[in-house]
Amino acid sequence: MNTVAGLLQAKGNPRVQSIAPDDTVLEAIRRMAESNIGALVVMRDGAVTGMVTERDYARKVILMGRSSEHATVRDIMTTEVLYVGPHQTSEQCMALMTENRVRHLPVMEGSRLIGLISMGDLVKDIISDQRFTITQLEHYISGERA
């Protein structure tokens, strides 16, 4: 069973994209589009204060008729941020995401943000583990040595 630390290492520990709560929603959407991601960690003075996602944008800006140019990230961000530590397993993360209907989890080491994992990262990891298991079973059944 893989840990969050292993997932981050496999991703190459990319820099976590973040935004300030006072930035505009338009800037948040622009950053997400440029980086081809669906969420940004909201930070103030080095501390995580929230998350802003494409879902937040759709529900709290578009559906409410707000202006992306005038609304701030603070206006639409999720302030109750769930997070995980590097020692937690992929399975634990998947359960947390599924139970809480979230697609992104910041990875914290103490009070320091060290990464971000997505549902896609977990799915990729699970598929990789299943492929390995299938290969091992095929070798076992055929009598081959791996």
N, C-alpha and C positions, 0 to 999 in steps of 0.2 A: 504494500500500500504506500503510495507516494505522499510526501509531505508538501506543504506550501513552499518550503525552502527549495525543494526539488523542482517544483513547477516554475518558480522564479528563475532558477538557474537554467532550466530548459528554454525559457523565453529569452535568456541572455540578460536578465535584469534590466529591462528597458526603463528609462526615466519615466516616472509617473507624471502624467499631464495634470496640472492643477490650475486653478483660477481663484481670484479673490472674490469675496462676497459682494464687493462694491462694483465689480465689473458688470458690463451690460450682458443681458442674455444673448444679444446678437454676437458679442465677442465670444461667449461660451460656445455657441453653435458653430461659429467660424473655426474655433480651435478644434472642436470635435471633427468637423469636416476635413480640415487640413491633415489631421492625424489619423483619420479613418477609424475613429473610436466612438463609443456610445455614451461615455460618461467622463466627467472630470471630478477630481477631488477638490473640494473648496477648502482653501487654507488661509489663515490669517496669522501672521507672526510665527510661522513655522508649525502651527497646530492645525489639525484637521477640525473644521467646523461644520462640514456637511458634504453632500454629494449632489451633483446636478447631472441629470441624464436626459437623453432624448425623450424619454417618457414624461419627465417633468415638463419639458418644453411643450410637448403636444397637449398635455392636460392642463397646464397652468398658464400657458401663454396663448396658444392657438385657440383652444376651446373657450377661453375666457375673453377673447378679443383684446388681449393686451398687445402693446407694441414691444417688439424685440429690442428696438433701439432705446427705449426708455425704461423698461423693466430691468431690475438688477438681479444678479444671481441670487442674492439674499431673498428676493421676493418669491423665488420658485424652488430653492434648494430643499433637499431633505436634510433635516438637522439631526435626526436620530440615526446615526451611522453605525451599522453593524461592521465589525472588523474581525480579522483572524490573526493568529500569530504564525510564525514560520514553522512551528512544530506540529501544527494541526494537519490532519490528513485530508486528502481529496474528498473522501467519503463524508467527513465532518462538514467540509465546506459545501458540498452538494446538498446535504441535508439542511444546513442553515439557509442557503439560497432558496431552496424549494419551499421550506416552511414559511419564509418571510417574503417570498415573491420578489427577490432582488436578483440582479444579474451581475453585479460587481461588488467585490469586497476589498477594501483597503487591507494591506498587510502591515501590522504594527509590531515593532520590537520595542517594548516599553512604550514611551510616548513618541517614538520616531517612526514616521512613515517610511517603509522600505520597499513597498511594491503595491501592485494592484492585480488581482486576479479576476477573470471574468468566467461566466458560465461556459463560454467557448473554450477557455483554457482547460477547464475541468473535463469537458466532453472529449477534447483531444487526448487528454491524459487517460481517460477511461478506455477510449478506443485503442490506444496504444497498448495498454495492459491486456485488453481482450485479445488483440492480435498475437501478443506474446504467448498467452495461454493457449490459444488455438494452435499455434505453431508447435508448442511443446507437446500438446495432445496428439497432433498429427504424427510427430516423430515417435512418440510412445506407441501409438497404434501400429505404425508401420514397422516398428522394431529398429528404427534408425537411432543413432546417437546424435544428440544436438551438439 
